[in-house]
Amino acid sequence: MDIVQPNEGRPVDVDLGDGHTLTWTYIDGVHVGGIIRHNADTPTGYCESHFWFRGVEMAVREKRSQWDMTGTFECPTLSPSFLCHCQKDHGWIREGKWVRA
């Protein structure tokens, strides 16, 4: 797996602030979730994780955690909160901004 450096290969769709970004993911041109990236004390300097929207067939079939979205793709609110797997970075995306827990 190639490590994708910030803004190489895929654009950042929403700068959430506080060292967090959001890039939307698609299957066959349909929004299915996104990738949250945050600054971290790792060899790459960041950590990232994918999330699925509620009801996406693949997420349901594989029994993955799912999130609800309100707002727009430019200014999203997602719930529930996000707890990162690497450093326990925990917070919400509310009105297009990262809000620490």
N, C-alpha and C positions, 0 to 999 in steps of 0.2 A: 504494500500500500504506500503510495506516495504521500508525503506530508505536503499539504497545501498551505503555503505561507499566506498571510493576510493579503487579500485582493489579487492573488495569483490563481487563475483558473476559474474562480467563481467570485462574483461581486458580492459585496455586503449590501443587503437590501435595506436594513434598518440599523442605524447606529443607536443603540439603546442607552449609551452613556455608561459611566462608571466602569469602563474597560470591557464592556459587553457589546457584541454585535449579533445580528440575526440575519441569516440567509435562508430564503424559502427553498423548499425542495418540491419536486414535481414528479409525477408518474404520468406519462403520455400527455403532458401539457396541463395536468390538473394539480393544483396545490394539494399536497398531502401532509405537510408538516414543515419543519425547519431545523436549522442547525444553529445552536447558540454557542458562541465562542467567547471566552473571557480570558483575561490575563491570568497567568498562573506561574508558580515557581516550579516549572518543568524544564527539561532540556530545550523544548521548542519555544518556551515563554508563553504558551497558551494551552488551554484545554477546550475541547468542544464535544458536544453531545447532540444527537438527533432526537426530535420529538415528533409524534404523530398527532394529527387532528382526529378528534372523536369520529368514529364511524368509517374510517378508511378501511377498505376491505382487507388489505394485508395486515394492518394492525389488529383488526378484530380476529382474523384467522390465526395469527401467531400469538394472540393474547398479550399484546404489548400495551403499556400504559398509553393513555390518550388524553389530549387536552382540548378544551373548548376555547374558541376564539370569538371575540366580539370586536367591534371597531372595523378598521380597514387594514389592508396589507401594508399601508404606509404608516399607520398608527394603531397597532394591534394591542388588545388586552387579552391575555391568555390565563386560563386557570385550569388546574390548581397551580400552586407555586412550583418552582424548579429547585431541585437539590442536586448539585453536581456530584458526579461519581469520584472526582479526583481529590478535591480539597474541601468538600463540604460547603462550597459556595452555594448559598441559599437565597432565593428571592423570587419576586414576581415580575412579570412584564405587564405594566399598566399604562395605557395610553401612549404606547411607543417608547417607554422608558423602563430601565431596570430599577427596581425598588428592592433594596436589601431587606431581608427578613430580620 
